[in-house]
Amino acid sequence: MTTYSKTRSENHSKTLKLVHIAMFSALMAIGANLTSFLVIGGVPITLQSVFAILAGLILGSRLGAASMVVYTFIGLAGVPVFAKFSGGMDTIISPTFGFILSFILMAYAAGLIAEKFPTRKGFVIAALAGLFVNYVFGTNWMYAAYKLWFAAPEGFTYALAWAWMVPPLPKDLILSVLAGIFGFRLKPIIRKYM
């Protein structure tokens, strides 16, 4: 292989990685607003957790997390890509910003586990672990936000914050398992182009 073709191949690979990162950032924007007009408690019901999990499973821990970082910065820059077509720096103080930050962690966690256990079962476990990270980080951020800097609803407690997470849980569990299975089947196809 000549130096020119090796350099060209490396550049092609880098370009494809950037395209994959951009693709998952765009999927997050779509998933944020596909069903986000359904709000339970203070939490919009979206499909973002599925796309964050798939980013980690398919792109790997580093690139999956990078795609979620790009999505977060696009939204913070003011582009309305967050749930309910919101965006901007004021999102940082919203009670649900912890869920946005958790997408980075969940993509990384799901990707890391899938890299260590590259079986169908490993991918499903990775997807469920990513969802666990999302719920724990996001719910605790929401509770802290309501208690420290946002006006909490009357009678708001830690238990109530978790009660708000119960209605979307069955949907998220089912979609996470499906994301694990789908990610396992899709990973070898995407790997050819990375």
LUMLORO-862809 format. One record per residue (C-alpha): residue number from 1; x, y, z. Coordinates in Angstrom, 2 decimals. Example, Ala and Ser with C-alpha at 12.3 -4.5 7.8 and 13.67 -1.06 7.14 Angstrom:
<atom num="1" c1="12.30" c2="-4.50" c3="7.80"/>
<atom num="2" c1="13.67" c2="-1.06" c3="7.14"/>
//
This chain:
<atom num="1" c1="0.00" c2="0.00" c3="0.00"/>
<atom num="2" c1="1.46" c2="3.34" c3="-1.02"/>
<atom num="3" c1="1.70" c2="6.29" c3="1.33"/>
<atom num="4" c1="-0.92" c2="8.13" c3="-0.75"/>
<atom num="5" c1="-3.47" c2="5.31" c3="-0.56"/>
<atom num="6" c1="-2.80" c2="4.79" c3="3.15"/>
<atom num="7" c1="-3.36" c2="8.51" c3="3.84"/>
<atom num="8" c1="-6.46" c2="8.50" c3="1.66"/>
<atom num="9" c1="-7.83" c2="5.47" c3="3.52"/>
<atom num="10" c1="-7.18" c2="7.12" c3="6.91"/>
<atom num="11" c1="-8.90" c2="10.33" c3="5.77"/>
<atom num="12" c1="-11.84" c2="8.33" c3="4.45"/>
<atom num="13" c1="-12.14" c2="6.57" c3="7.81"/>
<atom num="14" c1="-12.02" c2="9.87" c3="9.72"/>
<atom num="15" c1="-14.65" c2="11.34" c3="7.44"/>
<atom num="16" c1="-16.97" c2="8.37" c3="7.98"/>
<atom num="17" c1="-16.55" c2="8.67" c3="11.75"/>
<atom num="18" c1="-17.54" c2="12.34" c3="11.56"/>
<atom num="19" c1="-20.56" c2="11.42" c3="9.43"/>
<atom num="20" c1="-21.63" c2="8.78" c3="11.97"/>
<atom num="21" c1="-21.27" c2="11.27" c3="14.83"/>
<atom num="22" c1="-23.35" c2="13.82" c3="12.91"/>
<atom num="23" c1="-25.95" c2="11.18" c3="12.03"/>
<atom num="24" c1="-26.53" c2="10.21" c3="15.66"/>
<atom num="25" c1="-26.66" c2="13.87" c3="16.70"/>
<atom num="26" c1="-29.40" c2="14.37" c3="14.11"/>
<atom num="27" c1="-31.24" c2="11.23" c3="15.26"/>
<atom num="28" c1="-31.19" c2="12.61" c3="18.81"/>
<atom num="29" c1="-32.82" c2="15.83" c3="17.61"/>
<atom num="30" c1="-35.53" c2="13.82" c3="15.87"/>
<atom num="31" c1="-36.02" c2="11.52" c3="18.88"/>
<atom num="32" c1="-36.27" c2="14.52" c3="21.19"/>
<atom num="33" c1="-39.24" c2="15.93" c3="19.38"/>
<atom num="34" c1="-41.03" c2="12.94" c3="17.90"/>
<atom num="35" c1="-43.14" c2="12.38" c3="21.01"/>
<atom num="36" c1="-41.99" c2="15.15" c3="23.36"/>
<atom num="37" c1="-45.37" c2="16.84" c3="23.61"/>
<atom num="38" c1="-46.39" c2="14.10" c3="26.02"/>
<atom num="39" c1="-45.17" c2="15.30" c3="29.43"/>
<atom num="40" c1="-45.60" c2="13.38" c3="32.69"/>
<atom num="41" c1="-44.75" c2="15.40" c3="35.78"/>
<atom num="42" c1="-41.90" c2="17.55" c3="34.57"/>
<atom num="43" c1="-40.46" c2="14.92" c3="32.22"/>
<atom num="44" c1="-41.16" c2="14.93" c3="28.45"/>
<atom num="45" c1="-41.54" c2="11.44" c3="26.97"/>
<atom num="46" c1="-39.04" c2="11.14" c3="24.09"/>
<atom num="47" c1="-37.11" c2="8.53" c3="22.11"/>
<atom num="48" c1="-33.73" c2="10.03" c3="22.96"/>
<atom num="49" c1="-32.64" c2="7.23" c3="25.29"/>
<atom num="50" c1="-32.94" c2="4.73" c3="22.42"/>
<atom num="51" c1="-30.75" c2="6.79" c3="20.11"/>
<atom num="52" c1="-28.19" c2="7.49" c3="22.85"/>
<atom num="53" c1="-27.97" c2="3.76" c3="23.56"/>
<atom num="54" c1="-27.66" c2="2.92" c3="19.86"/>
<atom num="55" c1="-24.93" c2="5.54" c3="19.48"/>
<atom num="56" c1="-22.87" c2="3.79" c3="22.15"/>
<atom num="57" c1="-23.60" c2="0.29" c3="20.90"/>
<atom num="58" c1="-22.95" c2="0.98" c3="17.23"/>
<atom num="59" c1="-20.25" c2="3.67" c3="17.30"/>
<atom num="60" c1="-18.50" c2="2.48" c3="20.45"/>
<atom num="61" c1="-17.97" c2="4.24" c3="23.75"/>
<atom num="62" c1="-15.80" c2="7.13" c3="22.52"/>
<atom num="63" c1="-17.59" c2="8.00" c3="19.29"/>
<atom num="64" c1="-21.02" c2="7.36" c3="20.80"/>
<atom num="65" c1="-20.28" c2="9.75" c3="23.65"/>
<atom num="66" c1="-18.80" c2="12.24" c3="21.16"/>
<atom num="67" c1="-22.04" c2="12.23" c3="19.16"/>
<atom num="68" c1="-23.98" c2="13.05" c3="22.33"/>
<atom num="69" c1="-21.53" c2="15.84" c3="23.19"/>
<atom num="70" c1="-22.09" c2="17.31" c3="19.72"/>
<atom num="71" c1="-25.86" c2="17.07" c3="20.18"/>
<atom num="72" c1="-25.62" c2="18.80" c3="23.58"/>
<atom num="73" c1="-23.47" c2="21.65" c3="22.26"/>
<atom num="74" c1="-25.76" c2="22.16" c3="19.25"/>
<atom num="75" c1="-28.71" c2="22.54" c3="21.62"/>
<atom num="76" c1="-26.82" c2="24.81" c3="24.01"/>
<atom num="77" c1="-25.82" c2="26.98" c3="21.04"/>
<atom num="78" c1="-29.50" c2="27.76" c3="20.58"/>
<atom num="79" c1="-30.61" c2="25.33" c3="17.89"/>
<atom num="80" c1="-34.01" c2="23.93" c3="19.00"/>
<atom num="81" c1="-32.98" c2="20.27" c3="19.15"/>
<atom num="82" c1="-33.94" c2="19.51" c3="22.76"/>
<atom num="83" c1="-37.37" c2="18.21" c3="23.78"/>
<atom num="84" c1="-40.31" c2="20.47" c3="22.94"/>
<atom num="85" c1="-38.12" c2="22.21" c3="20.31"/>
<atom num="86" c1="-36.10" c2="24.02" c3="22.95"/>
<atom num="87" c1="-32.46" c2="25.01" c3="23.02"/>
<atom num="88" c1="-30.11" c2="27.66" c3="24.36"/>
<atom num="89" c1="-27.93" c2="28.19" c3="27.41"/>
<atom num="90" c1="-30.92" c2="28.66" c3="29.72"/>
<atom num="91" c1="-31.53" c2="24.91" c3="29.32"/>
<atom num="92" c1="-28.68" c2="24.35" c3="31.79"/>
<atom num="93" c1="-30.83" c2="25.51" c3="34.69"/>
<atom num="94" c1="-33.90" c2="23.49" c3="33.64"/>
<atom num="95" c1="-34.77" c2="20.47" c3="35.81"/>
<atom num="96" c1="-34.45" c2="18.09" c3="32.85"/>
<atom num="97" c1="-30.95" c2="19.15" c3="31.79"/>
<atom num="98" c1="-29.53" c2="16.22" c3="33.77"/>
<atom num="99" c1="-31.19" c2="13.86" c3="31.30"/>
<atom num="100" c1="-29.44" c2="15.66" c3="28.43"/>
<atom num="101" c1="-26.08" c2="15.30" c3="30.19"/>
<atom num="102" c1="-26.84" c2="11.67" c3="30.97"/>
<atom num="103" c1="-27.05" c2="10.88" c3="27.25"/>
<atom num="104" c1="-23.28" c2="11.36" c3="27.05"/>
<atom num="105" c1="-22.74" c2="9.02" c3="30.00"/>
<atom num="106" c1="-25.24" c2="6.44" c3="28.82"/>
<atom num="107" c1="-23.75" c2="6.25" c3="25.30"/>
<atom num="108" c1="-20.30" c2="5.83" c3="26.83"/>
<atom num="109" c1="-21.45" c2="3.19" c3="29.34"/>
<atom num="110" c1="-23.45" c2="1.22" c3="26.78"/>
<atom num="111" c1="-20.58" c2="1.35" c3="24.30"/>
<atom num="112" c1="-18.00" c2="0.31" c3="26.88"/>
<atom num="113" c1="-19.99" c2="-2.71" c3="28.06"/>
<atom num="114" c1="-20.77" c2="-3.75" c3="24.47"/>
<atom num="115" c1="-17.06" c2="-3.53" c3="23.61"/>
<atom num="116" c1="-16.18" c2="-5.84" c3="26.51"/>
<atom num="117" c1="-19.07" c2="-8.26" c3="25.90"/>
<atom num="118" c1="-19.72" c2="-8.35" c3="22.13"/>
<atom num="119" c1="-22.57" c2="-10.86" c3="22.26"/>
<atom num="120" c1="-26.30" c2="-10.32" c3="21.85"/>
<atom num="121" c1="-26.77" c2="-10.76" c3="25.59"/>
<atom num="122" c1="-23.90" c2="-8.35" c3="26.25"/>
<atom num="123" c1="-25.49" c2="-5.73" c3="24.00"/>
<atom num="124" c1="-28.86" c2="-6.05" c3="25.76"/>
<atom num="125" c1="-27.18" c2="-5.74" c3="29.16"/>
<atom num="126" c1="-25.23" c2="-2.74" c3="27.86"/>
<atom num="127" c1="-28.45" c2="-1.09" c3="26.69"/>
<atom num="128" c1="-30.15" c2="-1.66" c3="30.06"/>
<atom num="129" c1="-27.07" c2="-0.36" c3="31.89"/>
<atom num="130" c1="-27.20" c2="2.78" c3="29.74"/>
<atom num="131" c1="-30.85" c2="3.25" c3="30.63"/>
<atom num="132" c1="-30.00" c2="2.83" c3="34.32"/>
<atom num="133" c1="-27.38" c2="5.60" c3="34.02"/>
<atom num="134" c1="-29.96" c2="7.82" c3="32.31"/>
<atom num="135" c1="-32.58" c2="7.34" c3="35.02"/>
<atom num="136" c1="-30.24" c2="7.68" c3="37.99"/>
<atom num="137" c1="-28.33" c2="10.74" c3="36.74"/>
<atom num="138" c1="-31.33" c2="12.49" c3="35.21"/>
<atom num="139" c1="-33.71" c2="11.93" c3="38.12"/>
<atom num="140" c1="-31.19" c2="13.00" c3="40.73"/>
<atom num="141" c1="-30.39" c2="16.15" c3="38.73"/>
<atom num="142" c1="-34.10" c2="16.90" c3="38.42"/>
<atom num="143" c1="-34.62" c2="16.48" c3="42.17"/>
<atom num="144" c1="-31.63" c2="18.72" c3="42.96"/>
<atom num="145" c1="-32.80" c2="21.34" c3="40.45"/>
<atom num="146" c1="-36.27" c2="21.52" c3="41.99"/>
<atom num="147" c1="-34.85" c2="21.67" c3="45.51"/>
<atom num="148" c1="-32.03" c2="24.15" c3="44.90"/>
<atom num="149" c1="-32.73" c2="26.56" c3="42.06"/>
<atom num="150" c1="-36.06" c2="25.83" c3="40.36"/>
<atom num="151" c1="-39.53" c2="26.36" c3="41.82"/>
<atom num="152" c1="-40.62" c2="22.93" c3="43.04"/>
<atom num="153" c1="-44.27" c2="21.88" c3="42.71"/>
<atom num="154" c1="-46.26" c2="21.75" c3="45.95"/>
<atom num="155" c1="-45.38" c2="18.66" c3="48.00"/>
<atom num="156" c1="-42.39" c2="17.75" c3="45.82"/>
<atom num="157" c1="-40.26" c2="14.98" c3="47.31"/>
<atom num="158" c1="-37.52" c2="12.61" c3="46.18"/>
<atom num="159" c1="-40.13" c2="9.85" c3="45.97"/>
<atom num="160" c1="-42.30" c2="12.03" c3="43.73"/>
<atom num="161" c1="-39.37" c2="12.65" c3="41.38"/>
<atom num="162" c1="-38.98" c2="8.89" c3="41.00"/>
<atom num="163" c1="-42.75" c2="8.43" c3="40.69"/>
<atom num="164" c1="-42.63" c2="10.68" c3="37.61"/>
<atom num="165" c1="-40.20" c2="8.20" c3="36.08"/>
<atom num="166" c1="-42.50" c2="5.19" c3="36.45"/>
<atom num="167" c1="-44.85" c2="5.86" c3="33.46"/>
<atom num="168" c1="-42.09" c2="5.97" c3="30.80"/>
<atom num="169" c1="-40.17" c2="3.05" c3="32.37"/>
<atom num="170" c1="-41.98" c2="0.16" c3="30.59"/>
<atom num="171" c1="-41.56" c2="1.90" c3="27.22"/>
<atom num="172" c1="-37.89" c2="2.61" c3="27.94"/>
<atom num="173" c1="-37.19" c2="-0.96" c3="29.10"/>
<atom num="174" c1="-38.78" c2="-2.49" c3="26.00"/>
<atom num="175" c1="-37.06" c2="-0.06" c3="23.64"/>
<atom num="176" c1="-33.71" c2="-0.59" c3="25.38"/>
<atom num="177" c1="-33.91" c2="-4.35" c3="24.92"/>
<atom num="178" c1="-34.87" c2="-3.84" c3="21.26"/>
<atom num="179" c1="-32.00" c2="-1.34" c3="20.88"/>
<atom num="180" c1="-29.60" c2="-3.94" c3="22.27"/>
<atom num="181" c1="-30.78" c2="-6.57" c3="19.79"/>
<atom num="182" c1="-30.85" c2="-4.11" c3="16.88"/>
<atom num="183" c1="-27.44" c2="-2.69" c3="17.81"/>
<atom num="184" c1="-25.93" c2="-6.19" c3="17.91"/>
<atom num="185" c1="-27.23" c2="-6.92" c3="14.40"/>
<atom num="186" c1="-26.26" c2="-3.53" c3="12.99"/>
<atom num="187" c1="-22.76" c2="-3.25" c3="14.49"/>
<atom num="188" c1="-21.04" c2="-5.65" c3="12.01"/>
<atom num="189" c1="-22.57" c2="-3.79" c3="9.08"/>
<atom num="190" c1="-21.44" c2="-0.37" c3="10.34"/>
<atom num="191" c1="-17.99" c2="-1.74" c3="11.29"/>
<atom num="192" c1="-17.29" c2="-2.38" c3="7.58"/>
<atom num="193" c1="-17.49" c2="1.35" c3="6.94"/>
<atom num="194" c1="-15.51" c2="2.62" c3="9.93"/>
//
